[in-house]
Amino acid sequence: MKQSLRGFLAAALVALLVAGCAMQPPGVVDRAPDEDPGRLLSQAEQQAPEQAAKTRLEAANIMARQGERDNAFETADAIDESLLSEADRVRWALLFSELARALNEPRAVLRATQVLDDELPMQANQQETLEERQRWAREALDQTGGVSVALPELEGQDIRRIVVALPESGPLSSVANAIATAMRQHHDTKGDNVELSFLDASRYTLDELYDRAQQMNAQLIIGPLDKDHVTQLEERDSVPLPTLALNYGNNDSNQAQRLFQYGLSAEDEARQAARRAWQDGHRQMSMMVPDNGWGRRAGEAFWNEWQSQGGEITNAVRYNPESSVSNAVQTALNVSGERARLGNIDALFLLALPEYARQVPPTMDYYYAPNLPIYATSHLHEGRLQARLDQDLNDVMFMDIPWQIPDAAVGGEEALPFASSYRSLRDESDASMFRLMAMGVDAYELAIRLSNLADLEGLSGSTGMLYLREDGRIYRELPWARFQNGTPSPILSPGLGNSGE
């Protein structure tokens, strides 16, 4: 019933739009008035990604002129500048850096001024302005401590010798193999003058790995992968060589100098889901997470982020993945007499694997809650087109890495970061390992940029937009999608993921 009603409304809307266009006199362009940037943002939702990016840039400019500095900053920050023309990228950089400086956001200024590295055509005064703002941002970060990790031994150097320390046996060997395979293939595809050497981390202690790497004249190490090993490293004052660990430790923060951490964190995704639901106007959430360590960590991350924004958790269900979905949904939605009681529930946060997740929306339909918004992490998406199976996930909003949802994230495969490696790895890999392969590509790209930490202030990667935090941990910002007819479709702007759209 939900699908047929939405289909009717969509058809009616198309008919109205067609009729509206037919009534326009020749030569008249349907353009939003300058005083209404909201209308421009609505138009962008219906446009191809490149045109939508340009339209959002116009909306941000209007907001800035109208004095809505915070809204202008958020709108400009959400633009994927790689979709803009060269001239519009310069316009975006000037606007975004101006707003970021006014709001004292030096890292955003550094992201904007990366256009200087791309040598885009611009006027001399524009280049001088961006260079001045870039100097301000770097000085501001130096004065406030900037990144608590610094690599003076690599500064200004080209990274040429990397040792990769991953286990070739044990419980993490299949994960390590997927990451290593992708790293090798991406390296070969790019043809970089970088020497990659691999050590079997399962054969050595941490100190022995560093000794071997130093004997091989490595400039840095990629690894370890084991979470306990990363925890041990982050509790040290420093590590012997610059290190990009492929997991996050268990401590609240990383205190070790020269240690960076990057991985596919479910906790980061849960926090992003909380922020997205809040942006969409929801204030009271129910949540369903599995009753295991993974579910506890992600659930706590969502809970803490949601409450820090002022939101209320109405119900929190830790379900047994082997038990009935119906029981968990009944508790999450206050079901009484076979009807959900949603008076104090705006939306649902769902952490689940595909087989379990596909049962949740039909169960909610059964309990008369077909229109309750669902926000989910990437874990419910297998990453391959299977529209018949995924029909049951229709209208569920979820985030995923760009390589898993190219049409929804960036407008197609050609626009993906590292598209050549994407195509070669996609043809060869098991879908269940593809996110790990994307992680391997991004780990390589992060490593070769460690000689200039400013390059890590908004790197467009295979696994999302990557940002370096002050304690050396890499944070990922993921694009959003919504299942429609069993296929991921784009959600392009915050604030439009509610049930009233």
C-alpha positions in Angstrom: 0.0 0.0 0.0 2.9 2.3 0.8 4.5 1.8 -2.6 1.3 2.3 -4.6 0.4 5.5 -2.7 3.9 6.9 -3.2 3.7 5.9 -6.9 0.4 7.8 -7.3 1.8 10.9 -5.6 5.0 10.8 -7.6 3.0 10.6 -10.9 0.8 13.5 -9.8 3.8 15.6 -9.0 5.4 14.8 -12.4 2.1 15.8 -14.1 2.0 19.1 -12.2 5.6 19.8 -13.1 5.0 19.0 -16.8 1.9 21.2 -16.8 3.9 24.0 -15.1 6.6 23.8 -17.7 4.1 23.8 -20.6 2.5 27.1 -19.3 5.8 29.0 -19.4 6.3 31.4 -22.3 9.2 30.6 -24.6 12.7 31.7 -23.4 11.6 31.9 -19.7 13.9 29.9 -17.4 12.4 28.5 -14.2 14.9 30.1 -11.7 14.5 30.5 -8.0 14.5 34.1 -6.8 17.7 35.3 -5.0 15.9 35.6 -1.7 15.0 31.9 -1.6 18.1 29.7 -1.4 15.9 26.9 0.0 14.2 26.6 -3.3 17.5 26.2 -5.0 18.4 23.4 -2.6 15.1 21.7 -3.5 15.8 22.0 -7.2 19.2 20.4 -6.6 17.5 17.3 -5.4 16.1 16.7 -8.9 19.2 17.4 -10.8 22.2 15.4 -12.0 25.1 15.5 -9.6 27.2 18.0 -11.5 24.4 20.5 -11.9 23.2 19.9 -8.4 26.7 20.8 -7.0 26.6 24.1 -9.0 23.1 24.8 -7.8 24.1 24.3 -4.2 27.0 26.6 -4.7 24.6 29.3 -5.8 22.5 28.7 -2.8 25.5 29.0 -0.5 26.5 32.3 -2.1 22.9 33.7 -1.6 23.0 32.6 2.1 26.3 34.3 2.6 25.0 37.5 1.0 22.0 37.4 3.2 24.1 37.0 6.4 23.2 33.4 7.0 26.9 32.5 7.6 26.4 29.2 9.4 23.9 27.9 6.9 26.1 29.0 4.0 29.1 27.2 5.6 27.2 24.0 6.1 25.8 24.1 2.5 29.3 24.8 1.0 30.9 22.1 3.2 28.4 19.5 1.9 29.3 20.2 -1.8 31.5 17.6 -3.5 33.8 20.2 -5.2 35.2 17.6 -7.6 31.9 17.7 -9.5 32.3 21.4 -10.2 33.9 23.0 -13.2 37.3 24.5 -12.8 35.9 28.1 -12.6 33.2 27.0 -10.1 35.8 25.2 -8.0 37.7 28.4 -7.6 34.4 30.2 -6.7 33.7 27.5 -4.1 37.2 27.7 -2.6 37.0 31.5 -2.2 33.5 31.3 -0.6 34.2 28.3 1.6 37.5 29.6 2.8 36.1 33.0 3.6 33.2 31.4 5.6 35.6 29.0 7.3 38.0 31.7 8.4 35.1 33.9 9.7 33.9 30.9 11.8 37.5 30.0 12.9 37.6 26.7 11.1 41.2 26.4 10.0 40.9 22.8 8.8 38.0 23.8 6.5 40.2 26.6 5.1 42.9 24.0 4.3 40.4 21.8 2.5 39.2 24.8 0.4 42.7 25.9 -0.4 43.7 22.5 -1.8 42.7 24.0 -5.2 46.0 25.7 -5.1 47.8 22.3 -5.4 45.7 21.5 -8.5 47.0 24.6 -10.3 43.5 25.6 -11.5 43.3 28.7 -13.7 42.5 31.8 -11.6 43.2 35.5 -11.4 46.3 36.7 -9.5 44.3 38.3 -6.8 42.3 35.1 -6.2 45.4 33.1 -5.8 46.9 35.6 -3.4 43.7 35.6 -1.3 43.7 31.8 -1.1 47.4 31.7 -0.3 46.9 34.2 2.5 44.0 32.2 4.0 46.1 29.0 3.7 48.9 30.6 5.7 46.4 31.8 8.3 45.0 28.3 8.7 48.4 26.7 9.1 49.4 29.3 11.7 46.1 28.8 13.5 46.7 25.1 13.8 50.3 25.6 14.9 49.1 28.0 17.7 46.4 25.6 18.9 48.5 22.5 18.8 47.2 21.4 15.4 47.6 17.7 15.0 49.2 16.2 18.2 51.2 14.0 16.0 53.9 15.5 13.8 56.4 13.8 11.4 59.4 16.2 11.0 61.5 13.3 9.6 59.1 13.0 6.7 58.2 16.6 6.1 58.9 17.7 2.5 60.0 14.2 1.5 58.5 11.9 -1.1 57.4 8.6 0.5 59.3 5.9 -1.4 59.8 2.9 1.0 56.8 1.4 2.8 56.6 -1.8 4.8 53.2 -3.4 5.2 52.9 -5.6 8.3 49.8 -7.8 8.0 49.1 -11.3 9.3 49.3 -14.1 6.8 47.8 -16.7 9.1 45.3 -16.6 12.0 41.8 -15.3 12.3 42.5 -12.0 10.5 44.4 -13.5 7.6 41.5 -13.3 5.1 40.9 -9.7 6.0 44.6 -8.9 5.7 44.8 -10.7 2.3 42.0 -8.6 0.8 43.6 -5.4 2.0 47.1 -6.4 0.8 45.8 -7.5 -2.6 44.1 -4.2 -3.2 47.1 -2.3 -2.0 49.4 -4.1 -4.5 47.0 -3.8 -7.4 46.4 -0.1 -6.7 50.1 0.5 -6.5 50.6 -1.2 -9.9 47.7 0.6 -11.5 49.1 4.0 -10.5 52.7 3.1 -11.4 54.1 5.1 -8.4 57.8 5.0 -7.7 57.1 3.5 -4.3 58.7 0.3 -3.0 56.1 -1.8 -1.1 57.5 -4.6 1.1 55.3 -7.0 3.1 56.0 -8.7 6.4 54.0 -11.5 8.0 52.8 -9.8 11.2 51.7 -13.2 12.6 55.4 -14.2 12.9 56.8 -11.3 14.9 56.2 -9.3 18.0 55.5 -5.6 17.5 59.0 -4.6 18.5 60.5 -7.2 16.1 58.3 -5.8 13.3 59.8 -2.3 13.9 63.3 -3.8 14.0 62.8 -5.5 10.7 61.3 -2.5 9.1 64.2 -0.3 10.2 66.6 -2.8 8.8 64.8 -2.5 5.4 65.2 1.3 5.6 61.4 1.8 5.6 60.2 5.4 6.0 56.9 4.2 7.5 54.8 1.1 8.4 51.3 0.3 7.4 49.8 -2.0 10.1 49.1 -3.6 12.5 45.6 -4.8 11.9 44.8 -6.4 15.2 42.8 -4.1 17.5 44.7 -5.3 20.7 48.0 -4.5 19.0 46.8 -1.0 18.1 45.7 -0.5 21.6 49.2 -1.5 22.9 50.8 1.0 20.5 48.5 3.9 21.3 49.4 3.6 25.0 53.1 4.3 24.2 54.6 7.7 24.2 55.9 7.2 20.7 56.5 4.4 18.1 59.9 3.8 16.4 58.6 4.6 12.9 55.7 6.6 11.5 52.9 4.1 11.5 49.5 3.9 9.9 47.6 1.3 11.9 44.6 -0.3 10.1 42.3 -0.4 13.1 41.4 1.8 16.1 42.6 1.1 19.7 40.2 0.7 22.6 41.3 3.8 24.4 39.4 7.1 24.3 42.3 8.7 22.4 45.7 7.9 20.9 48.6 9.3 22.9 51.5 7.9 20.8 53.6 10.2 18.7 54.0 9.1 15.0 51.0 6.8 15.3 48.0 7.2 12.9 44.9 5.0 12.9 42.5 4.3 10.1 39.8 1.7 9.6 36.2 1.0 8.8 34.7 2.0 12.1 31.1 1.1 12.9 31.1 3.6 15.7 31.9 6.5 13.3 28.9 5.3 11.1 26.6 5.2 14.2 27.6 8.8 15.1 27.0 10.0 11.6 23.6 8.4 11.6 22.8 10.3 14.8 23.8 13.6 13.3 21.9 12.9 10.1 18.7 12.0 12.0 19.0 15.2 14.0 19.6 17.3 10.9 16.4 15.8 9.4 14.4 17.2 12.4 14.0 14.1 14.5 14.3 14.3 18.3 13.0 11.0 19.8 14.6 7.8 18.5 14.2 4.1 19.0 17.2 1.9 18.2 17.9 -1.7 17.4 21.4 -3.1 17.7 22.7 -6.7 18.0 23.5 -8.1 21.4 27.2 -8.6 20.8 30.4 -6.6 21.2 30.0 -4.9 17.8 26.4 -3.9 18.6 27.4 -2.6 22.0 30.1 -0.4 20.7 28.1 1.1 17.8 25.0 1.4 20.0 26.8 3.3 22.7 28.3 5.6 20.0 24.9 6.4 18.6 23.4 6.9 22.0 26.1 9.3 23.2 26.1 11.3 20.0 22.3 11.5 19.9 22.1 12.7 23.5 24.9 15.2 23.1 22.8 16.9 20.5 19.8 17.0 22.9 17.9 14.0 21.5 16.0 11.4 23.5 16.3 7.7 23.2 12.8 6.3 23.6 13.6 2.6 23.3 16.9 0.8 23.0 16.7 -2.9 21.9 19.6 -5.3 21.9 18.4 -8.1 19.8 19.6 -11.7 19.3 20.3 -12.0 15.6 19.2 -15.6 15.7 15.8 -14.8 17.3 12.5 -13.5 15.9 12.7 -10.1 14.3 9.0 -9.6 15.4 9.9 -9.6 19.1 12.6 -6.9 18.7 10.3 -4.7 16.6 7.5 -5.0 19.0 9.7 -3.7 21.8 11.3 -1.0 19.7 8.0 0.4 18.5 5.9 0.0 21.7 3.5 -2.5 19.9 0.3 -3.0 21.8 -2.6 -5.0 20.3 -0.6 -5.5 17.1 -0.3 -1.8 16.5 2.9 0.3 17.0 2.5 3.2 19.4 4.6 6.0 17.9 3.6 9.0 19.9 7.1 9.4 21.3 9.1 7.9 18.4 10.2 10.0 15.4 12.5 7.4 13.7 14.4 4.2 14.2 18.2 3.6 14.1 19.0 0.1 12.8 22.3 -1.8 13.0 21.9 -5.1 11.3 23.4 -7.4 8.7 21.4 -7.9 5.4 19.4 -11.0 6.2 18.1 -9.6 9.4 17.7 -6.1 8.2 15.5 -7.2 5.2 12.9 -8.5 7.7 12.5 -5.3 9.7 10.5 -3.0 7.3 7.9 -5.7 6.5 7.5 -6.4 10.2 7.0 -2.6 10.8 4.4 -2.6 8.0 2.6 -5.4 9.8 2.5 -3.4 13.0 1.1 -0.3 11.2 4.3 1.7 11.1 5.1 1.8 7.4 6.2 5.4 7.3 8.6 5.5 10.3 12.0 6.7 8.9 14.8 4.2 9.3 18.4 5.2 9.5 21.0 2.5 9.1 24.7 1.8 8.7 26.5 0.3 5.7 26.2 -3.2 7.2 22.8 -3.9 5.8 24.0 -3.4 2.2 25.8 -6.3 0.5 27.2 -4.0 -2.2 25.8 -5.8 -5.2 22.7 -5.2 -7.3 19.9 -7.6 -6.1 16.8 -5.6 -6.4 14.4 -8.5 -5.8 15.9 -9.3 -2.4 16.4 -5.6 -1.4 12.8 -4.6 -2.2 12.1 -5.2 1.4 14.5 -2.4 2.3 12.7 0.2 0.3 12.8 3.7 1.9 15.5 2.7 4.4 18.2 5.4 4.5 21.8 4.2 4.9 25.3 5.3 4.4 28.1 3.4 2.6 31.4 4.0 1.0 31.5 5.7 -2.4 32.8 2.5 -4.1 29.7 0.6 -2.9 27.1 3.1 -4.1 28.7 5.0 -7.1 25.5 6.1 -8.6 24.1 7.4 -5.4 27.3 8.9 -4.0 29.1 10.5 -6.9 27.0 10.1 -10.0 28.5 7.0 -11.5 31.7 5.0 -11.7 33.6 7.5 -13.8 33.4 10.1 -11.0 34.7 7.7 -8.3 38.0 8.3 -6.5 40.6 6.1 -8.0 38.2 4.8 -10.7 40.8 2.7 -12.5 41.5 0.7 -9.4 37.8 0.4 -8.7 37.1 -1.2 -12.0 40.0 -3.7 -11.8 39.2 -4.7 -8.3 35.4 -4.8 -8.8 35.9 -7.3 -11.6 38.0 -9.7 -9.5 36.8 -9.4 -5.9 34.2 -11.2 -3.8 31.5 -8.6 -2.9 31.9 -9.5 0.8 35.5 -8.3 0.7 35.1 -5.2 -1.5 34.9 -2.7 1.3 38.2 -4.1 2.7 39.8 -3.7 -0.8 38.6 -0.1 -0.8 40.2 0.3 2.6 43.5 -1.1 1.2 43.4 1.6 -1.6 42.8 4.4 0.9 45.4 3.1 3.3 48.0 3.3 0.5 46.8 6.8 -0.4 47.0 8.0 3.2 50.4 6.6 3.7 52.0 8.3 0.7 50.6 11.6 2.0 52.0 11.4 5.5 54.9 13.8 4.6 52.3 16.6 4.3 49.6 16.3 6.9 47.6 19.1 5.4 46.8 16.7 2.5 44.7 14.7 5.0 42.3 17.5 5.8 39.5 16.2 3.5 40.9 13.5 1.2 38.3 12.2 -1.2 38.8 8.5 -0.8 37.3 5.1 -1.8 35.8 4.7 1.7 34.5 8.3 2.1 35.9 11.8 2.8 38.8 11.3 5.1 39.8 13.8 7.9 42.8 13.7 10.3 41.9 14.3 13.9 44.1 15.9 16.4 45.1 12.6 18.0 46.1 10.9 14.7 42.9 9.0 14.1 41.4 9.2 10.7 37.6 10.0 10.5 35.4 9.0 7.6 32.4 10.9 6.4 30.2 8.7 4.2 27.6 9.5 1.5 23.9 8.6 2.1 21.6 6.6 0.0 18.0 5.3 0.1 16.7 2.0 -1.2 14.2 2.6 -4.0 12.9 -0.4 -6.0 15.5 -2.4 -4.3 18.4 -0.2 -5.5 20.4 2.5 -3.7 19.4 6.0 -4.8 20.9 9.3 -3.8 20.0 11.5 -0.9 21.8 14.7 -1.6 21.0 17.2 1.1 20.6 17.2 4.8 17.1 18.0 6.1 15.3 16.0 3.4 15.4 12.5 4.9 12.1 12.8 6.9 8.8 11.2 6.3 7.2 14.4 5.1 9.2 14.8 2.0 
